[in-house]
Amino acid sequence: MDKLSYKLQNLNSAFQFLELAYRYLTVELDKLSLSNNLDLKQINQDSVIQRFEYTVELLWRYLREYIQVKFLIADLPTSHTYKNEIAEDILSRMDNHIKLIKKIIKVLI
């Protein structure tokens, strides 16, 4: 299996986990809205918050992987770059990455 196929397979799995996390979050929200018992309401509230945090974290990870796969961006080892070859490689791809960042920002705005 080539690297792109592997990444696409991982991306699909990540999306399935994200969908599942979202479903669990909506179930917890439903429980919270139906709860009349103050103690149960507190437990459900805590559960909703934790499910939300987990779902958002999965979403961020999924979006990062999606952008890397969709736009064929390799991980850029920019922190602690001491080797000149690595620095030159990163700089050679920087213009394309900056153009992509601009496109993403336009879509989000």
C-alpha positions in Angstrom: 0.0 0.0 0.0 1.5 3.4 -1.0 1.7 6.2 1.4 -1.2 8.2 0.0 -3.6 5.2 0.1 -2.5 4.5 3.7 -3.2 8.2 4.6 -6.6 8.0 2.9 -7.5 4.9 4.8 -6.5 6.5 8.1 -8.5 9.6 7.1 -11.6 7.5 6.6 -11.1 5.8 9.9 -10.6 9.1 11.6 -13.8 10.4 10.1 -15.7 7.4 11.4 -14.4 8.0 14.9 -15.4 11.7 14.6 -18.9 10.7 13.5 -19.2 8.3 16.5 -18.0 11.0 18.9 -20.5 13.4 17.5 -23.3 10.9 17.9 -22.3 10.3 21.6 -22.2 14.0 22.2 -25.8 14.4 20.9 -27.0 11.5 23.1 -25.5 13.2 26.1 -27.1 16.5 25.2 -30.4 14.8 24.9 -30.0 13.2 28.3 -29.1 16.6 29.8 -32.2 18.2 28.3 -34.4 15.4 29.7 -32.9 15.3 33.1 -35.0 16.6 36.0 -32.9 15.3 38.9 -30.3 17.9 39.9 -27.6 15.3 40.7 -28.1 13.5 37.3 -28.2 16.9 35.6 -24.8 17.7 37.0 -23.4 14.4 35.9 -24.9 14.8 32.4 -23.6 18.3 32.2 -20.0 17.1 33.0 -20.4 14.3 30.5 -21.5 16.7 27.7 -18.6 19.0 28.4 -16.1 16.1 28.2 -17.7 14.7 25.1 -17.6 18.1 23.5 -13.9 18.5 24.3 -13.2 15.0 22.9 -15.2 15.7 19.7 -13.5 19.0 19.1 -10.1 17.4 19.5 -11.0 14.7 17.0 -12.2 17.4 14.6 -9.0 19.3 14.8 -6.9 16.2 14.2 -9.2 15.1 11.3 -9.0 18.6 9.7 -5.2 18.5 9.9 -5.0 15.1 8.3 -7.6 16.0 5.7 -5.7 19.1 4.6 -2.4 17.2 4.4 -4.0 14.5 2.3 -6.2 16.7 0.1 -3.5 19.1 -0.7 -0.6 16.6 -0.5 1.2 18.5 2.2 3.9 16.5 3.9 4.6 17.2 7.5 6.9 20.1 7.8 9.5 19.5 10.5 10.0 23.2 11.2 10.8 23.2 14.9 14.4 22.7 15.7 15.5 22.7 12.0 19.3 22.6 12.2 20.0 20.8 9.0 20.5 23.1 6.0 18.9 20.5 3.6 15.7 20.3 5.6 15.5 24.1 5.8 16.0 24.4 2.0 13.3 21.8 1.4 10.9 23.6 3.6 11.6 26.9 2.0 11.2 25.5 -1.5 7.6 24.5 -0.7 6.7 27.5 1.4 5.2 29.5 -1.5 2.7 26.7 -2.3 1.8 26.3 1.4 1.2 30.1 1.8 -1.1 30.1 -1.2 -3.0 27.2 0.3 -3.3 29.0 3.7 -4.8 32.0 1.9 -7.3 29.8 0.1 -8.4 28.2 3.4 -8.7 31.5 5.1 -10.9 32.8 2.3 -13.2 29.8 2.6 -13.4 30.3 6.4 -14.1 34.0 6.3 
